[in-house]
Amino acid sequence: MKSLLTLSALALLLTACTNTTSDASIRRQLVGVWKLDSPPGKVIEDRADGTVVVKINGVETARGKWLVSNGNFIGEPAEGSIETNKVLSISQDKAVLLSIDGETQLTFHRR
């Protein structure tokens, strides 16, 4: 009986520690206007229709498509230019992505 309780407690603990966020959930949360911490003045708008618009100091500099696949934000802000960044965390007001280089964290705040 004691081992059954231990096993049940371990199963509950492992379930609580597992955080699987679906691509659909990440996608819903990413829709909106985001300001990148660096460089200043850069704003990215992820639209629900899969369009991404990039502006710097209010001037549109790129327009393309975006999607989420396997926990990665994949954007094509310019024809032939594809960027893939791993979504590390996302909340109502903040998103943290890991750049393709595997070292640089990109922090965005909802506008």
N, CA, C and O atoms as a GROMACS GRO file, in nm:
protein
  444
    1MET      N    1   0.082  -0.119   0.000
    1MET     CA    2   0.000   0.000   0.000
    1MET      C    3   0.087   0.126   0.000
    1MET      O    4   0.058   0.223  -0.069
    2LYS      N    5   0.196   0.122   0.080
    2LYS     CA    6   0.284   0.238   0.089
    2LYS      C    7   0.348   0.268  -0.047
    2LYS      O    8   0.360   0.384  -0.086
    3SER      N    9   0.390   0.162  -0.119
    3SER     CA   10   0.452   0.184  -0.251
    3SER      C   11   0.352   0.239  -0.351
    3SER      O   12   0.389   0.316  -0.440
    4LEU      N   13   0.224   0.200  -0.338
    4LEU     CA   14   0.121   0.252  -0.427
    4LEU      C   15   0.100   0.402  -0.403
    4LEU      O   16   0.084   0.479  -0.498
    5LEU      N   17   0.101   0.444  -0.277
    5LEU     CA   18   0.088   0.586  -0.245
    5LEU      C   19   0.209   0.665  -0.296
    5LEU      O   20   0.194   0.775  -0.349
    6THR      N   21   0.328   0.607  -0.280
    6THR     CA   22   0.450   0.672  -0.328
    6THR      C   23   0.446   0.687  -0.479
    6THR      O   24   0.479   0.792  -0.533
    7LEU      N   25   0.405   0.581  -0.548
    7LEU     CA   26   0.394   0.583  -0.694
    7LEU      C   27   0.292   0.687  -0.740
    7LEU      O   28   0.316   0.760  -0.836
    8SER      N   29   0.177   0.694  -0.671
    8SER     CA   30   0.074   0.792  -0.706
    8SER      C   31   0.125   0.934  -0.685
    8SER      O   32   0.101   1.022  -0.768
    9ALA      N   33   0.196   0.957  -0.575
    9ALA     CA   34   0.251   1.090  -0.547
    9ALA      C   35   0.354   1.128  -0.652
    9ALA      O   36   0.358   1.243  -0.697
   10LEU      N   37   0.438   1.032  -0.692
   10LEU     CA   38   0.539   1.058  -0.794
   10LEU      C   39   0.473   1.089  -0.927
   10LEU      O   40   0.519   1.179  -0.998
   11ALA      N   41   0.368   1.019  -0.963
   11ALA     CA   42   0.297   1.044  -1.088
   11ALA      C   43   0.236   1.184  -1.088
   11ALA      O   44   0.243   1.255  -1.189
   12LEU      N   45   0.177   1.225  -0.977
   12LEU     CA   46   0.119   1.360  -0.967
   12LEU      C   47   0.228   1.466  -0.978
   12LEU      O   48   0.208   1.569  -1.044
   13LEU      N   49   0.342   1.443  -0.915
   13LEU     CA   50   0.453   1.538  -0.920
   13LEU      C   51   0.504   1.552  -1.063
   13LEU      O   52   0.526   1.663  -1.110
   14LEU      N   53   0.523   1.440  -1.132
   14LEU     CA   54   0.571   1.446  -1.270
   14LEU      C   55   0.472   1.515  -1.361
   14LEU      O   56   0.511   1.589  -1.451
   15THR      N   57   0.343   1.492  -1.339
   15THR     CA   58   0.240   1.558  -1.418
   15THR      C   59   0.243   1.709  -1.394
   15THR      O   60   0.229   1.787  -1.489
   16ALA      N   61   0.261   1.750  -1.270
   16ALA     CA   62   0.264   1.893  -1.237
   16ALA      C   63   0.387   1.961  -1.296
   16ALA      O   64   0.381   2.079  -1.330
   17CYS      N   65   0.498   1.889  -1.308
   17CYS     CA   66   0.621   1.946  -1.360
   17CYS      C   67   0.624   1.955  -1.512
   17CYS      O   68   0.704   2.028  -1.569
   18THR      N   69   0.537   1.880  -1.577
   18THR     CA   70   0.535   1.880  -1.723
   18THR      C   71   0.450   1.996  -1.772
   18THR      O   72   0.332   2.006  -1.738
   19ASN      N   73   0.510   2.083  -1.850
   19ASN     CA   74   0.438   2.198  -1.903
   19ASN      C   75   0.441   2.192  -2.055
   19ASN      O   76   0.537   2.234  -2.118
   20THR      N   77   0.334   2.140  -2.111
   20THR     CA   78   0.329   2.130  -2.255
   20THR      C   79   0.232   2.234  -2.306
   20THR      O   80   0.112   2.225  -2.282
   21THR      N   81   0.284   2.331  -2.377
   21THR     CA   82   0.200   2.434  -2.436
   21THR      C   83   0.188   2.401  -2.583
   21THR      O   84   0.288   2.387  -2.654
   22SER      N   85   0.066   2.390  -2.629
   22SER     CA   86   0.044   2.353  -2.768
   22SER      C   87   0.078   2.468  -2.861
   22SER      O   88   0.078   2.585  -2.822
   23ASP      N   89   0.108   2.433  -2.985
   23ASP     CA   90   0.135   2.534  -3.087
   23ASP      C   91   0.016   2.628  -3.102
   23ASP      O   92   0.033   2.748  -3.119
   24ALA      N   93  -0.106   2.573  -3.096
   24ALA     CA   94  -0.226   2.654  -3.109
   24ALA      C   95  -0.237   2.757  -2.997
   24ALA      O   96  -0.276   2.872  -3.020
   25SER      N   97  -0.201   2.715  -2.876
   25SER     CA   98  -0.205   2.807  -2.762
   25SER      C   99  -0.100   2.917  -2.776
   25SER      O  100  -0.129   3.034  -2.752
   26ILE      N  101   0.021   2.879  -2.817
   26ILE     CA  102   0.127   2.979  -2.837
   26ILE      C  103   0.084   3.078  -2.945
   26ILE      O  104   0.102   3.198  -2.930
   27ARG      N  105   0.028   3.025  -3.053
   27ARG     CA  106  -0.015   3.110  -3.164
   27ARG      C  107  -0.118   3.213  -3.118
   27ARG      O  108  -0.108   3.331  -3.150
   28ARG      N  109  -0.218   3.167  -3.042
   28ARG     CA  110  -0.321   3.259  -2.991
   28ARG      C  111  -0.259   3.370  -2.906
   28ARG      O  112  -0.296   3.486  -2.917
   29GLN      N  113  -0.162   3.331  -2.823
   29GLN     CA  114  -0.100   3.429  -2.733
   29GLN      C  115  -0.008   3.527  -2.806
   29GLN      O  116   0.012   3.639  -2.760
   30LEU      N  117   0.046   3.486  -2.919
   30LEU     CA  118   0.139   3.573  -2.994
   30LEU      C  119   0.068   3.678  -3.079
   30LEU      O  120   0.129   3.777  -3.118
   31VAL      N  121  -0.060   3.656  -3.107
   31VAL     CA  122  -0.132   3.755  -3.188
   31VAL      C  123  -0.135   3.888  -3.114
   31VAL      O  124  -0.178   3.895  -2.998
   32GLY      N  125  -0.089   3.993  -3.180
   32GLY     CA  126  -0.088   4.126  -3.120
   32GLY      C  127   0.033   4.205  -3.163
   32GLY      O  128   0.106   4.166  -3.254
   33VAL      N  129   0.052   4.316  -3.097
   33VAL     CA  130   0.164   4.406  -3.127
   33VAL      C  131   0.267   4.394  -3.016
   33VAL      O  132   0.235   4.407  -2.897
   34TRP      N  133   0.392   4.368  -3.055
   34TRP     CA  134   0.500   4.344  -2.961
   34TRP      C  135   0.615   4.440  -2.986
   34TRP      O  136   0.650   4.469  -3.100
   35LYS      N  137   0.673   4.489  -2.877
   35LYS     CA  138   0.790   4.577  -2.885
   35LYS      C  139   0.911   4.497  -2.840
   35LYS      O  140   0.912   4.439  -2.731
   36LEU      N  141   1.013   4.496  -2.924
   36LEU     CA  142   1.137   4.426  -2.893
   36LEU      C  143   1.221   4.514  -2.801
   36LEU      O  144   1.231   4.635  -2.823
   37ASP      N  145   1.282   4.453  -2.698
   37ASP     CA  146   1.367   4.530  -2.606
   37ASP      C  147   1.483   4.597  -2.680
   37ASP      O  148   1.519   4.711  -2.651
   38SER      N  149   1.541   4.524  -2.776
   38SER     CA  150   1.653   4.580  -2.850
   38SER      C  151   1.643   4.533  -2.994
   38SER      O  152   1.626   4.412  -3.013
   39PRO      N  153   1.652   4.614  -3.093
   39PRO     CA  154   1.680   4.757  -3.089
   39PRO      C  155   1.555   4.836  -3.052
   39PRO      O  156   1.443   4.794  -3.079
   40PRO      N  157   1.574   4.952  -2.989
   40PRO     CA  158   1.460   5.036  -2.952
   40PRO      C  159   1.389   5.086  -3.078
   40PRO      O  160   1.452   5.111  -3.180
   41GLY      N  161   1.258   5.098  -3.067
   41GLY     CA  162   1.180   5.150  -3.180
   41GLY      C  163   1.130   5.042  -3.274
   41GLY      O  164   1.053   5.071  -3.365
   42LYS      N  165   1.172   4.916  -3.253
   42LYS     CA  166   1.127   4.808  -3.340
   42LYS      C  167   1.001   4.745  -3.283
   42LYS      O  168   0.997   4.704  -3.167
   43VAL      N  169   0.897   4.738  -3.366
   43VAL     CA  170   0.768   4.684  -3.326
   43VAL      C  171   0.728   4.576  -3.426
   43VAL      O  172   0.741   4.594  -3.547
   44ILE      N  173   0.678   4.466  -3.374
   44ILE     CA  174   0.635   4.355  -3.459
   44ILE      C  175   0.488   4.328  -3.431
   44ILE      O  176   0.448   4.309  -3.316
   45GLU      N  177   0.408   4.326  -3.537
   45GLU     CA  178   0.266   4.296  -3.524
   45GLU      C  179   0.240   4.159  -3.586
   45GLU      O  180   0.256   4.139  -3.706
   46ASP      N  181   0.199   4.064  -3.501
   46ASP     CA  182   0.161   3.931  -3.546
   46ASP      C  183   0.009   3.928  -3.558
   46ASP      O  184  -0.062   3.932  -3.458
   47ARG      N  185  -0.039   3.923  -3.680
   47ARG     CA  186  -0.183   3.926  -3.703
   47ARG      C  187  -0.241   3.784  -3.704
   47ARG      O  188  -0.171   3.688  -3.735
   48ALA      N  189  -0.369   3.774  -3.669
   48ALA     CA  190  -0.436   3.645  -3.659
   48ALA      C  191  -0.441   3.571  -3.792
   48ALA      O  192  -0.452   3.448  -3.794
   49ASP      N  193  -0.434   3.643  -3.903
   49ASP     CA  194  -0.439   3.579  -4.035
   49ASP      C  195  -0.303   3.523  -4.078
   49ASP      O  196  -0.290   3.472  -4.189
   50GLY      N  197  -0.201   3.531  -3.990
   50GLY     CA  198  -0.070   3.478  -4.022
   50GLY      C  199   0.023   3.579  -4.087
   50GLY      O  200   0.132   3.543  -4.133
   51THR      N  201  -0.019   3.705  -4.091
   51THR     CA  202   0.064   3.811  -4.147
   51THR      C  203   0.148   3.872  -4.035
   51THR      O  204   0.099   3.891  -3.923
   52VAL      N  205   0.273   3.904  -4.065
   52VAL     CA  206   0.358   3.976  -3.970
   52VAL      C  207   0.399   4.108  -4.035
   52VAL      O  208   0.436   4.112  -4.153
   53VAL      N  209   0.393   4.215  -3.958
   53VAL     CA  210   0.434   4.347  -4.005
   53VAL      C  211   0.540   4.400  -3.909
   53VAL      O  212   0.518   4.403  -3.788
   54VAL      N  213   0.653   4.440  -3.963
   54VAL     CA  214   0.763   4.492  -3.882
   54VAL      C  215   0.775   4.641  -3.909
   54VAL      O  216   0.779   4.686  -4.024
   55LYS      N  217   0.781   4.719  -3.800
   55LYS     CA  218   0.798   4.864  -3.812
   55LYS      C  219   0.915   4.908  -3.724
   55LYS      O  220   0.935   4.856  -3.615
   56ILE      N  221   0.990   5.004  -3.774
   56ILE     CA  222   1.096   5.066  -3.696
   56ILE      C  223   1.066   5.214  -3.692
   56ILE      O  224   1.055   5.280  -3.796
   57ASN      N  225   1.053   5.267  -3.570
   57ASN     CA  226   1.018   5.408  -3.549
   57ASN      C  227   0.893   5.447  -3.628
   57ASN      O  228   0.886   5.556  -3.684
   58GLY      N  229   0.794   5.355  -3.633
   58GLY     CA  230   0.666   5.383  -3.697
   58GLY      C  231   0.663   5.362  -3.848
   58GLY      O  232   0.557   5.376  -3.909
   59VAL      N  233   0.776   5.329  -3.908
   59VAL     CA  234   0.783   5.310  -4.053
   59VAL      C  235   0.788   5.160  -4.083
   59VAL      O  236   0.874   5.088  -4.031
   60GLU      N  237   0.696   5.113  -4.167
   60GLU     CA  238   0.695   4.971  -4.204
   60GLU      C  239   0.821   4.936  -4.282
   60GLU      O  240   0.853   4.998  -4.384
   61THR      N  241   0.893   4.836  -4.232
   61THR     CA  242   1.017   4.794  -4.298
   61THR      C  243   1.007   4.655  -4.360
   61THR      O  244   1.088   4.619  -4.446
   62ALA      N  245   0.907   4.576  -4.317
   62ALA     CA  246   0.891   4.442  -4.372
   62ALA      C  247   0.750   4.393  -4.347
   62ALA      O  248   0.682   4.435  -4.253
   63ARG      N  249   0.707   4.302  -4.434
   63ARG     CA  250   0.576   4.238  -4.422
   63ARG      C  251   0.591   4.096  -4.474
   63ARG      O  252   0.655   4.074  -4.576
   64GLY      N  253   0.533   4.001  -4.404
   64GLY     CA  254   0.544   3.863  -4.447
   64GLY      C  255   0.446   3.774  -4.375
   64GLY      O  256   0.336   3.816  -4.340
   65LYS      N  257   0.485   3.650  -4.353
   65LYS     CA  258   0.400   3.549  -4.289
   65LYS      C  259   0.466   3.496  -4.162
   65LYS      O  260   0.587   3.505  -4.146
   66TRP      N  261   0.384   3.439  -4.072
   66TRP     CA  262   0.437   3.376  -3.952
   66TRP      C  263   0.350   3.257  -3.914
   66TRP      O  264   0.232   3.250  -3.950
   67LEU      N  265   0.410   3.164  -3.840
   67LEU     CA  266   0.338   3.049  -3.788
   67LEU      C  267   0.413   2.994  -3.668
   67LEU      O  268   0.526   3.034  -3.640
   68VAL      N  269   0.350   2.902  -3.598
   68VAL     CA  270   0.414   2.834  -3.485
   68VAL      C  271   0.415   2.686  -3.515
   68VAL      O  272   0.312   2.629  -3.551
   69SER      N  273   0.532   2.623  -3.502
   69SER     CA  274   0.546   2.480  -3.527
   69SER      C  275   0.645   2.420  -3.427
   69SER      O  276   0.758   2.467  -3.415
   70ASN      N  277   0.601   2.317  -3.358
   70ASN     CA  278   0.686   2.248  -3.258
   70ASN      C  279   0.745   2.345  -3.155
   70ASN      O  280   0.860   2.331  -3.115
   71GLY      N  281   0.664   2.443  -3.112
   71GLY     CA  282   0.709   2.539  -3.012
   71GLY      C  283   0.803   2.646  -3.065
   71GLY      O  284   0.863   2.720  -2.987
   72ASN      N  285   0.815   2.655  -3.197
   72ASN     CA  286   0.901   2.755  -3.261
   72ASN      C  287   0.817   2.860  -3.333
   72ASN      O  288   0.719   2.827  -3.400
   73PHE      N  289   0.857   2.985  -3.319
   73PHE     CA  290   0.799   3.094  -3.398
   73PHE      C  291   0.878   3.098  -3.529
   73PHE      O  292   1.000   3.116  -3.528
   74ILE      N  293   0.810   3.080  -3.640
   74ILE     CA  294   0.874   3.083  -3.770
   74ILE      C  295   0.817   3.201  -3.847
   74ILE      O  296   0.698   3.205  -3.878
   75GLY      N  297   0.903   3.295  -3.878
   75GLY     CA  298   0.860   3.415  -3.948
   75GLY      C  299   0.933   3.432  -4.080
   75GLY      O  300   1.052   3.401  -4.091
   76GLU      N  301   0.862   3.481  -4.178
   76GLU     CA  302   0.921   3.515  -4.307
   76GLU      C  303   0.888   3.662  -4.333
   76GLU      O  304   0.799   3.694  -4.412
   77PRO      N  305   0.963   3.752  -4.265
   77PRO     CA  306   0.932   3.895  -4.276
   77PRO      C  307   0.968   3.955  -4.412
   77PRO      O  308   0.924   4.065  -4.445
   78ALA      N  309   1.047   3.885  -4.489
   78ALA     CA  310   1.083   3.930  -4.623
   78ALA      C  311   1.096   3.806  -4.710
   78ALA      O  312   1.134   3.700  -4.661
   79GLU      N  313   1.066   3.819  -4.836
   79GLU     CA  314   1.072   3.704  -4.927
   79GLU      C  315   1.209   3.638  -4.920
   79GLU      O  316   1.312   3.702  -4.940
   80GLY      N  317   1.209   3.508  -4.892
   80GLY     CA  318   1.334   3.432  -4.887
   80GLY      C  319   1.408   3.440  -4.756
   80GLY      O  320   1.509   3.372  -4.738
   81SER      N  321   1.361   3.522  -4.662
   81SER     CA  322   1.427   3.539  -4.533
   81SER      C  323   1.340   3.472  -4.426
   81SER      O  324   1.235   3.525  -4.389
   82ILE      N  325   1.384   3.356  -4.376
   82ILE     CA  326   1.306   3.284  -4.276
   82ILE      C  327   1.382   3.285  -4.144
   82ILE      O  328   1.501   3.253  -4.138
   83GLU      N  329   1.311   3.323  -4.037
   83GLU     CA  330   1.369   3.325  -3.903
   83GLU      C  331   1.293   3.224  -3.817
   83GLU      O  332   1.170   3.222  -3.817
   84THR      N  333   1.367   3.141  -3.744
   84THR     CA  334   1.307   3.043  -3.654
   84THR      C  335   1.361   3.068  -3.515
   84THR      O  336   1.482   3.066  -3.493
   85ASN      N  337   1.270   3.092  -3.419
   85ASN     CA  338   1.309   3.117  -3.281
   85ASN      C  339   1.224   3.030  -3.189
   85ASN      O  340   1.102   3.024  -3.205
   86LYS      N  341   1.288   2.964  -3.093
   86LYS     CA  342   1.219   2.879  -2.996
   86LYS      C  343   1.147   2.966  -2.893
   86LYS      O  344   1.208   3.056  -2.835
   87VAL      N  345   1.019   2.939  -2.870
   87VAL     CA  346   0.943   3.012  -2.769
   87VAL      C  347   0.977   2.951  -2.633
   87VAL      O  348   0.939   2.838  -2.604
   88LEU      N  349   1.048   3.029  -2.550
   88LEU     CA  350   1.087   2.982  -2.417
   88LEU      C  351   0.975   3.003  -2.317
   88LEU      O  352   0.946   2.916  -2.234
   89SER      N  353   0.912   3.120  -2.325
   89SER     CA  354   0.800   3.149  -2.235
   89SER      C  355   0.712   3.256  -2.299
   89SER      O  356   0.758   3.339  -2.378
   90ILE      N  357   0.586   3.251  -2.262
   90ILE     CA  358   0.493   3.353  -2.312
   90ILE      C  359   0.384   3.374  -2.208
   90ILE      O  360   0.333   3.279  -2.149
   91SER      N  361   0.351   3.501  -2.188
   91SER     CA  362   0.243   3.536  -2.096
   91SER      C  363   0.160   3.645  -2.164
   91SER      O  364   0.182   3.677  -2.281
   92GLN      N  365   0.068   3.700  -2.092
   92GLN     CA  366  -0.018   3.806  -2.145
   92GLN      C  367   0.063   3.925  -2.196
   92GLN      O  368   0.028   3.985  -2.297
   93ASP      N  369   0.171   3.959  -2.125
   93ASP     CA  370   0.244   4.082  -2.156
   93ASP      C  371   0.387   4.064  -2.203
   93ASP      O  372   0.450   4.160  -2.246
   94LYS      N  373   0.440   3.941  -2.196
   94LYS     CA  374   0.582   3.922  -2.226
   94LYS      C  375   0.604   3.789  -2.298
   94LYS      O  376   0.543   3.687  -2.264
   95ALA      N  377   0.693   3.793  -2.396
   95ALA     CA  378   0.733   3.671  -2.465
   95ALA      C  379   0.885   3.667  -2.470
   95ALA      O  380   0.950   3.767  -2.499
   96VAL      N  381   0.943   3.550  -2.440
   96VAL     CA  382   1.087   3.532  -2.447
   96VAL      C  383   1.114   3.420  -2.547
   96VAL      O  384   1.064   3.308  -2.532
   97LEU      N  385   1.194   3.451  -2.648
   97LEU     CA  386   1.228   3.355  -2.752
   97LEU      C  387   1.379   3.336  -2.755
   97LEU      O  388   1.455   3.427  -2.722
   98LEU      N  389   1.421   3.217  -2.795
   98LEU     CA  390   1.562   3.187  -2.809
   98LEU      C  391   1.597   3.195  -2.957
   98LEU      O  392   1.537   3.126  -3.039
   99SER      N  393   1.692   3.279  -2.990
   99SER     CA  394   1.733   3.299  -3.128
   99SER      C  395   1.787   3.171  -3.187
   99SER      O  396   1.825   3.079  -3.115
  100ILE      N  397   1.791   3.165  -3.318
  100ILE     CA  398   1.841   3.048  -3.389
  100ILE      C  399   1.985   3.014  -3.352
  100ILE      O  400   2.028   2.900  -3.368
  101ASP      N  401   2.061   3.114  -3.303
  101ASP     CA  402   2.200   3.087  -3.264
  101ASP      C  403   2.209   3.003  -3.136
  101ASP      O  404   2.317   2.956  -3.099
  102GLY      N  405   2.095   2.985  -3.069
  102GLY     CA  406   2.092   2.902  -2.948
  102GLY      C  407   2.144   2.970  -2.824
  102GLY      O  408   2.152   2.907  -2.718
  103GLU      N  409   2.180   3.097  -2.833
  103GLU     CA  410   2.237   3.169  -2.718
  103GLU      C  411   2.163   3.298  -2.686
  103GLU      O  412   2.150   3.332  -2.568
  104THR      N  413   2.116   3.368  -2.786
  104THR     CA  414   2.057   3.499  -2.766
  104THR      C  415   1.908   3.488  -2.732
  104THR      O  416   1.830   3.429  -2.807
  105GLN      N  417   1.871   3.547  -2.618
  105GLN     CA  418   1.730   3.553  -2.582
  105GLN      C  419   1.673   3.685  -2.630
  105GLN      O  420   1.731   3.792  -2.609
  106LEU      N  421   1.558   3.677  -2.695
  106LEU     CA  422   1.487   3.794  -2.743
  106LEU      C  423   1.366   3.816  -2.654
  106LEU      O  424   1.283   3.727  -2.640
  107THR      N  425   1.355   3.934  -2.595
  107THR     CA  426   1.244   3.964  -2.505
  107THR      C  427   1.153   4.066  -2.570
  107THR      O  428   1.196   4.172  -2.613
  108PHE      N  429   1.024   4.031  -2.576
  108PHE     CA  430   0.922   4.118  -2.634
  108PHE      C  431   0.821   4.154  -2.528
  108PHE      O  432   0.790   4.072  -2.441
  109HIS      N  433   0.768   4.276  -2.534
  109HIS     CA  434   0.662   4.320  -2.444
  109HIS      C  435   0.544   4.364  -2.528
  109HIS      O  436   0.560   4.433  -2.629
  110ARG      N  437   0.425   4.322  -2.485
  110ARG     CA  438   0.303   4.358  -2.558
  110ARG      C  439   0.281   4.508  -2.547
  110ARG      O  440   0.296   4.568  -2.440
  111ARG      N  441   0.245   4.567  -2.658
  111ARG     CA  442   0.215   4.711  -2.660
  111ARG      C  443   0.070   4.734  -2.638
  111ARG      O  444   0.025   4.849  -2.637
   0.00000   0.00000   0.00000
